[in-house]
Amino acid sequence: MISANQCFTVFNECIDQYHIKDSVDQPLVNPYNQGSVEALLFHKCWIDTVQWHYEDLIRDPGIDPVGGMELKRKIDKSNQKRTDMVEQIDDWFLEGFKEVKANPDAKLNTESPAWVVDRLSILALKIYHMQEQANRNDVSREHQQKSQARLHVLLEQKVDLSQSFDQLLKDIASGNRKMKVYRQMKLYNDPSTNPVLYGKKL
């Protein structure tokens, strides 16, 4: 199985690799073997990292409306890729825990392991960019101090969320928690369930 610390190692590597070129248009170059959990984690974080910068770009007050709508479409597509990747990671966990028999009194968790991985990936991005703000030389001392205080909170959250994730995996492995996954089933992305796409008049 994998630990939160191993997840962060892959995430930080991914974020660092992205920022070498720092462009949303650069292709993904995954350094890990296809099919490995590390490759899944790297791909997941890459999607999150590109989308993080999409979200920066879409907030430009001077953005061209046509370009802005095109970017909004990219964000929508990225959100679906993010969800699909989470489900692939949950499939990996399901395979890893398939021989575990849950205890009769086993509890359910509010989210699956892969959705915790999703939170870890986003947290890694928050830490990277908050550190960037704290280190800026073109801002006031107040801005730096505020960013440093926020960074402290994020690092505390990293410790807490990491411990919770590792404990969740231990509980599933021991049968004290059930490994159960619900698919997202987003209706608005499906032409057969979005009324605008299947032609219903609103």
Secondary structure as GFF3:
##gff-version 3
##sequence-region A 1 202
A	DSSP	alpha_helix	4	21	.	.	.	ID=ss1
A	DSSP	alpha_helix	37	58	.	.	.	ID=ss2
A	DSSP	alpha_helix	65	96	.	.	.	ID=ss3
A	DSSP	alpha_helix	113	134	.	.	.	ID=ss4
A	DSSP	alpha_helix	141	174	.	.	.	ID=ss5
A	DSSP	three_ten_helix	187	189	.	.	.	ID=ss6
A	DSSP	alpha_helix	195	198	.	.	.	ID=ss7
###
